[in-house]
Each structure stands twice: as C-alpha cells, then as structure tokens.
Amino acid sequence: MSMPERAVFAKKLLNHAERIVTSDEVQSAVKRLALEISSDLKDSFPLVLSVMGGAVVFTGYLLPLLQFPLEFDVLKASRYGDTTGGGEMRWSLKPKTSVKDRVVLLLDDILDEGETLALIREVLLADGASKVLTAVLTDKEHGRPKPMKSDYIGLPLPDRYVFGCGMDAYGLWRNLPDIYALNPDAPSPDAPSPDAPSPDALNA
C-alpha cells in the first residue's frame, strides 16, 4: 500500500468507527488518576516509566499533573516465546535510569491481555525495583483472565478493536484525542478492496 493509499485507508477506517470515549472524558479520567497517584506517591520520589509508543499520549497528559518530585524514562519491549503466558522480554529500548531500590510507576495505554505488561513488571522487580505500580489509561473488559490488575485505571473499555489516545488501528490514528472502536464492517489493509467487509477486524 502506497503512502497516498494508506492515507485514504486511514480516513476510511475512521468512517467505519464509533466514538466511544470523548476527549473530555479522557481528560477527566486522567485528572482523577493524577490525584490518586499524587496521594500515594508524592513522598516516594518515583521513577516513572512510559511504555512506548502506546503510552505517549497518556504520559503527555498525566505528567504535568503530577506536582511532586519524580524521575522519568521510557522503555519499549515485546514478549516472545510462550504466546499464552510467560515467555521472555525483548527490549527495543531499555530504560537508562537504574530501577534498583526505586518505586517505579509504569504507564501504558491499555491493559488488554496483560501478558506483556505483567512481564515488564516482573523484569523490573528482578532488576531490583522495590515496588512497581502500574497505571493504564484504559482497561479492556473482555471477561478473560488476566495475569495482573493495574493499580490505577482510567477508563473501562468494551471488548472491541479500539484506537485513539495513543492506541492504534493498523499503526494509524494514535493522535486522536477521542477513543474509537472499529465497526465489524471496517476495511482491512489486506482486503482486496478497501471497501470490502473485514470479519476479522475485531480480532486483530
């Protein structure tokens, strides 16, 4: 798919999506999280780690509201090996700041299956962090068991393919201020025609 075709595809995706959370609702949730986190961590001088690239928007909203001393770093990681649980971590970008004896606040855009975030937390604890807390902008309510629960949750989301506020649809639309869910008839980048129905869209 050429760049002009991808731009057209992005617009078609948005036309086949439903806005499920407004930007005002996002901002309200982030402000509430900031109050909860500040109350708990204001005296602990935490290291805040943002999971790239999904958490970039959430992080940008949250950090200015945390009015206490902290340090900040980023990481990018993926899990490989066992696809159903456990496995090993592959770091694309490892934090430069040591986590040893630190209270760590881990930020991510969504808690979906939770396997990768759980493994990141385990690795940080193994590297010497005294405590690892997690804050997610959204938590997908799909009814399946998760290996962890986030300590701070902004918004619950339905079990649909969601994007916006840092979350992407086929690598697109992380920049949207609202959160959208794809409709079942949303086009797929692999479809023969950009207007063809995509029965697998919700399972991507």
C-alpha positions in Angstrom: 0.0 0.0 0.0 1.5 3.3 -1.1 1.5 6.4 1.3 -1.4 8.1 -0.6 -3.4 4.8 -0.4 -2.6 4.5 3.3 -3.8 8.0 3.9 -7.1 7.1 2.2 -7.3 3.9 4.1 -6.9 5.8 7.4 -9.8 8.0 6.6 -12.0 5.0 5.6 -11.1 3.4 9.0 -12.3 6.4 10.9 -15.5 6.5 8.8 -16.1 2.9 9.9 -15.6 3.5 13.6 -17.7 4.6 16.5 -16.5 7.2 19.1 -16.9 5.5 22.4 -15.0 7.9 24.7 -14.8 11.7 24.3 -11.7 13.8 24.9 -13.4 15.4 27.8 -14.0 12.0 29.4 -10.3 11.1 28.8 -9.1 14.3 30.5 -11.5 13.8 33.4 -10.1 10.3 33.9 -6.5 11.5 33.7 -7.1 14.2 36.3 -8.6 11.6 38.7 -5.7 9.3 38.2 -3.3 12.2 38.8 -5.0 12.9 42.2 -4.8 9.2 43.2 -1.2 8.8 42.1 -0.2 12.0 43.8 -1.8 11.0 47.1 0.1 7.7 47.0 3.5 8.6 45.6 4.1 12.2 46.4 6.7 11.3 49.1 8.4 8.4 47.3 10.4 10.2 44.5 9.3 7.6 42.0 10.8 6.7 38.7 8.0 7.0 36.1 8.5 4.7 33.1 6.4 5.2 29.9 5.8 2.2 27.6 6.4 3.4 24.1 4.7 4.1 21.8 1.2 3.5 23.0 1.6 5.4 26.3 2.9 8.6 24.7 -0.4 10.5 24.7 -1.4 9.3 28.2 2.1 10.2 29.5 1.9 13.7 28.0 -1.5 14.2 29.7 -0.5 12.8 33.0 3.0 14.1 33.8 2.2 17.8 34.0 -0.5 16.9 36.6 1.9 15.1 38.9 3.1 18.0 41.1 5.8 16.2 43.1 9.4 15.3 42.5 10.0 12.3 40.2 12.3 11.0 37.5 11.2 10.0 34.1 12.4 7.5 31.5 10.9 5.4 28.7 11.0 1.8 27.5 9.9 -0.3 24.6 9.6 -4.0 24.8 7.9 -7.0 23.4 7.3 -10.5 24.6 8.4 -13.7 22.7 8.5 -17.4 23.4 5.4 -18.7 25.1 2.4 -17.0 23.4 -0.1 -17.8 26.1 1.8 -16.7 29.2 5.3 -16.0 30.5 8.0 -16.0 27.8 11.0 -13.7 27.6 11.4 -10.0 27.1 12.9 -8.4 24.0 13.9 -4.8 24.7 13.7 -2.4 21.7 14.5 0.5 24.1 15.7 -0.2 27.7 15.4 2.4 30.5 18.7 4.2 31.0 17.8 5.0 34.6 18.5 2.3 37.2 15.4 0.9 38.9 17.4 -0.6 41.8 15.7 0.3 45.1 13.3 2.6 43.3 9.5 2.9 43.4 8.5 2.6 39.8 5.3 3.8 38.2 4.8 2.1 34.9 2.5 3.8 32.4 0.7 2.2 29.5 -2.2 3.0 27.2 -4.3 -0.2 27.7 -4.5 -3.3 29.7 -5.8 -5.8 27.2 -4.5 -9.4 27.6 -1.9 -8.1 30.1 0.9 -10.5 29.3 3.5 -8.1 28.2 2.8 -5.5 30.9 3.0 -8.3 33.5 6.3 -9.5 32.2 7.7 -5.9 32.1 6.8 -5.6 35.8 8.4 -8.9 36.6 11.7 -7.9 34.8 11.7 -4.5 36.7 11.3 -6.3 40.0 14.0 -8.7 39.1 16.3 -5.8 38.3 15.9 -4.5 41.8 12.9 -2.2 41.9 11.5 -2.0 45.4 7.9 -1.7 44.1 6.4 -1.5 40.6 3.0 0.1 40.3 1.1 0.3 37.0 -1.2 3.0 35.6 -3.2 2.4 32.4 -5.4 4.9 30.6 -7.8 2.1 29.7 -8.7 -1.4 30.7 -10.4 -3.7 28.2 -13.2 -5.7 29.8 -13.2 -8.9 27.8 -14.0 -11.3 30.6 -10.9 -13.5 30.2 -8.4 -14.0 33.0 -5.5 -11.5 33.1 -2.1 -12.2 34.8 -2.3 -8.8 36.6 -4.5 -6.0 37.6 -3.4 -2.4 37.2 -3.1 -0.3 40.3 -4.6 2.8 38.6 -7.2 2.6 35.8 -8.5 5.5 33.9 -11.4 4.1 31.8 -13.0 0.7 31.2 -13.4 -0.2 27.5 -15.6 -2.8 25.8 -14.0 -5.9 24.1 -13.6 -4.2 20.7 -10.8 -3.1 18.5 -10.1 0.4 19.9 -7.8 3.2 18.9 -7.0 6.8 19.6 -5.3 8.5 22.6 -2.1 6.6 21.8 -3.7 3.3 20.7 -3.5 2.5 17.0 -5.5 0.8 14.3 -3.1 -0.8 11.9 -0.5 1.7 13.0 -2.8 4.7 12.4 -4.7 7.3 14.5 -2.7 7.2 17.7 -3.0 11.0 17.6 -6.8 11.2 18.0 -8.0 12.9 21.2 -11.1 10.7 21.5 -11.2 6.9 21.7 -12.9 5.0 18.8 -13.9 1.4 18.2 -13.9 -0.2 14.8 -17.2 -1.4 13.4 -17.5 -5.0 12.1 -17.6 -3.7 8.5 -14.3 -1.7 8.9 -11.9 -2.2 6.0 -8.7 -4.3 6.4 -5.4 -3.4 4.9 -5.2 -6.9 3.5 -8.7 -6.8 1.9 -8.8 -6.9 -1.9 -10.9 -3.8 -1.9 -10.6 -1.0 0.7 -14.4 -1.1 1.0 -14.6 -4.9 1.5 -16.0 -6.1 4.8 -13.4 -7.3 7.4 -14.9 -10.1 9.6 -11.6 -10.4 11.4 -11.3 -6.7 12.3 -12.4 -7.1 15.9 -9.9 -9.9 16.5 -6.7 -8.1 15.3 
